[in-house]
Amino acid sequence: MTVMAKKTAKKPAAPTAVPKVAAKENNTSKPSKKALRKALAAQKAQLLQKKNTKEQSKVEGQENAIVIAPVRKSDEPLVQTQASKWINKQRLMVVASRGITYRDRHLMNNLKTMLPHSKSEPKMDTKDPNIALNEMCEIRNCNKAIFFENRRRQDLYMWIGNVPSGPTAKFLVENIHNMGELRLPGNSLKSSRPLLSFDPLFDSAPHYALLKELLVQTFGVPNGHPKSQPFFDHVLTFTILDHRIWFRNYQIVAEDGSLAEIGPRFDLNLIKIFEGSFGGRVLYSNPHYVAPQKHRLAIKRAASEKYKDRQEAKKAKELRKPADGEVYADVDKFDDVFETIRPEEAVGQEKLVFKRKK
């Protein structure tokens, strides 16, 4: 019985293996190769479509774009679009030398408020050459510069230059009156764009035409500048009189052309025009310019000549005047010629002088 039981007893059944197909169904299903190929083809088609649209937009933009000439005058009209608003990217640097007076400093601050496209810099040492201004402008990304230089704490010079190629004009600033001391009735919006008015005499000579273009590029606020306002409410006038350029700032009160002066006031006496930026060959030298020191010496000489004339007149008067106890007869031997005799005092032949003829 024991032997038969051992034979008939079955071994426990081994666990059945799970088919691979069922395991795949439980996990996330992977895409097939055909689906991947279709997705890649769709992405390529989308990229090609985007490239085509970009190229079409570029072509349309080039057709509608404004072609700017490499050389253009500042007074030529220019049609501007939204894509080309800020074309004239002029940047101006305003800097002064050490030793300027309070009046010169106020004038510089007035110009900074009028010109929103200007940038300021600390004062320069007088020992530094003017060529250092080119490096300062390059660091600040400026292509125009106004440099105020003071000498003897009396004379103010203004350098207006185009950086880095030139030209540069040097002026003597005279008759300075800033906004604070004038207190004129005119007023204008801060950072508004000015209209520039020039005397017709600027077209009469080549050096005046060069100065006109330099002043237009320096004092003209670019259209669309981020710090400027799109308004025209004041006029900057440049007038030539007595071989000087007179600067005035007026408010546009009404559309009929009525103006009110704002300030500041000053006039520019041209000294020289240089070819380079703050130096170089002299293109023009003003023959009517007189150095301020020579002018002051001429005034002193004229005053001294008046003093000499007064002293000579005093000496001549003392010579003509008789001394104490003297009469004019002692000084002038012919003084008795002017002595006359009264008729009642006449004696002898002297009576014949007063005798009437019948």
Beta strands, then each sheet from edge to edge (+ up, - down):
strand 1: 92-96
strand 2: 118-120
strand 3: 144-151
strand 4: 155-162
strand 5: 168-177
strand 6: 192-198
strand 7: 229-241
strand 8: 244-252
strand 9: 259-261
strand 10: 265-276
strand 11: 279-285
sheet 1: 2+ 1+ 3+ 4- 5+ 10- 8+ 7- 6-
sheet 2: 2+ 1+ 3+ 4- 5+ 10- 11+
sheet 3: 2+ 1+ 3+ 4- 5+ 10- 8+ 9-
end
